[in-house]
């Protein structure tokens, strides 16, 4: 899918290094209001953001990873699990409010529907919650994320995609 010069596509192993760098930069810079430069929170949040981990997330058949690419650069990425968890949705800090996050969200929601997932859930840092709420996610309140930061727990009921009309064939002889 291409939107305004931005390609949204399934991530490949070749994207792991750039995606890892994007995740780390987005957390360090774009989420500064959330971690407040507190080393213990920042290190815990970044602790599993390694190229090897990103590669394993991309390789898992129970995950769907999408990247946004602009002018040959990875500028966003999202990760959905078959358990209905939107585990990651990050964009390059200098591309916020450009439609990249919305396009990534649309891609993972389409994959969730294809997997027959009817409800998505996620933990979001407070600074990003309004973005998800604008896209129909319900904020169910505060919760602790695994890296020790208080986050918002959000969920969204996905509308079912109408199945294609079935043709009926009569096998009767009358």
BELZI-V607597 format. One record per backbone hydrogen bond with DSSP energy under -0.5 kcal/mol. NH is the residue of the N-H (numbers start at 1). CO is the residue of the C=O. E is the energy in kcal/mol with one decimal. If there is no record, write none. Layout:
# BELZI-V607597
nh=<NH,NH>
co=<CO,CO>
e=<E,E>
This chain:
# BELZI-V607597
nh=<3,6,7,7,8,8,9,9,11,15,16,19,20,21,22,23,24,25,26,27,28,29,30,30,31,31,32,34,35,36,38,39,41,42,43,44,45,46,47,49,50,54,55,56,57,58,59,60,63,64,66,67,68,69,70,71,73,75,75,76,77,78,79,80,81,82,84,86,86,87,87,88,90,92,95,96,98,103,104,105,106,107,108,109,110,111,112,113,114,115,116,117,118,120,121,122,124,128,129,129,130,131,132,133,134,135,135,136,137,138,140,140,143,145,148,151,152,153,154,154,155,156,158,158,169,171>
co=<6,3,5,69,1,6,7,67,65,12,13,15,16,17,18,19,20,21,22,23,24,25,25,26,26,27,29,31,31,32,35,37,38,38,39,40,41,42,43,46,48,50,51,52,53,54,55,56,60,80,78,9,76,7,73,5,70,68,73,68,90,66,88,64,85,62,81,84,121,79,85,79,77,75,92,93,95,99,100,101,102,103,104,105,106,107,108,109,110,111,113,112,116,156,84,154,152,125,125,126,126,128,128,129,130,131,132,133,132,155,138,153,151,149,145,143,124,141,122,152,138,120,118,156,167,169>
e=<-2.8,-1.7,-0.5,-3.0,-3.3,-0.5,-0.5,-2.3,-2.9,-2.2,-1.5,-3.0,-2.5,-2.2,-2.3,-2.7,-2.4,-2.4,-2.8,-2.4,-2.8,-2.8,-0.8,-0.7,-1.0,-0.6,-1.2,-1.1,-2.1,-2.2,-2.5,-0.7,-0.6,-2.8,-2.8,-1.4,-2.5,-2.4,-1.3,-2.0,-1.7,-2.7,-2.6,-2.0,-2.5,-2.5,-1.9,-1.3,-1.6,-2.8,-2.5,-2.9,-2.7,-2.8,-2.7,-0.5,-2.0,-2.9,-0.6,-1.1,-2.6,-2.4,-2.4,-2.8,-2.2,-2.3,-2.0,-0.6,-2.8,-1.5,-1.4,-1.4,-2.7,-2.8,-2.5,-1.2,-1.0,-2.1,-2.5,-2.5,-2.3,-1.9,-2.4,-2.4,-2.1,-1.9,-2.5,-2.2,-2.1,-1.9,-1.7,-3.1,-0.6,-2.6,-2.4,-2.3,-2.8,-2.0,-1.0,-0.6,-0.6,-0.6,-1.4,-2.6,-2.2,-0.7,-0.8,-1.7,-2.2,-3.7,-0.8,-3.1,-2.9,-2.6,-2.0,-3.7,-3.2,-3.0,-2.5,-0.6,-1.7,-2.4,-3.2,-0.6,-0.5,-0.6>
